[in-house]
Amino acid sequence: MRVLVVMDPIEKINIKKDTTLAMLWAAKRRGHTLGYVLQSDLFINNGKAFGLVKPLDVFEDTKDFFTLGETVKESLASYDVILMRKDPPFDMNFVYTTYILEQAEREGVWVVNRPQSLRDCNEKLFATQFPDLMVPTLVTSQQSLIREFLAEHGDIIVKPLDGMGGSGIFRLQTGVPNVGSTLEMLTNLGQFPIMAQKYIPEIVDGDKRILLINGEPVPYCLARIPQNGEVRGNLAAGGRGEARPLTEKDRAIAAKVGPVLREKGLIFVGLDVIGEYVTEINVTSPTCVREIDAAYGTLIADDLFKVLEAGRS
């Protein structure tokens, strides 16, 4: 297959743990041809989707892990699969990119994940479609409602709807000062909605990232365990990763969410699970492949490409 990846600048990725790089390595091992673009390289001309594409080659176990060829203007329809792996923030530039990729989809390319679903399925709000899998959760811009929620539960987590890597997450408890200033900052003085969730004590045992490929769970997850008094397990916030087999409860959660993901064309997804509760559903550029592969000898990106190859055969 011809595979195009839309990602952040490849020279800036962390070679030790980047999941997109694992996908690119898998593509090469399996004989596929790679192209590389940034968001700014995509465009529409006379109703057709194009890219200023650089041919890409990747190499394992070396510091010089990639080479790029000369830029070529290509129709996106000349590719079999496009991997949309641009990290958040989910801003208007990201939205415009999904519109261009949606045009490529209409021209016959398989875009992973589906552009419309990337727009529709906010990683925080999407989880609210599964209320039986969540702790008590409130989404609002109204400080008074959040204060009522705090009074009811006594210990809550508040976070922005567009953050990643644990950014902007706060734990609030009744009787603790600075509740007002925290909520003013997060809501921009009541202009933007945020999410409030009842605090889950099991966070001390890890915030589990469960990966699903075409709705089916990878048999292992990565528990991200908070360190140094933090309430956030995110690796980007200093959490320690510990790979574990899925529990029966993890599998039950995946079985409920998986069919919805398949229906929406969300082929590669990461569920965040604390205790027995889903807190987020990550659809933009889920990670943790490399850590699980290292612990259990899995080849998760190869499993993804098996699905993609079968779908294009």
Order of alpha helices (4+ residues) and beta strands (2+ residues): beta-alpha-beta-beta-beta-beta-beta-beta-alpha-beta-alpha-beta-alpha-beta-beta-alpha-beta-beta-beta-beta-alpha-beta-beta-alpha-alpha
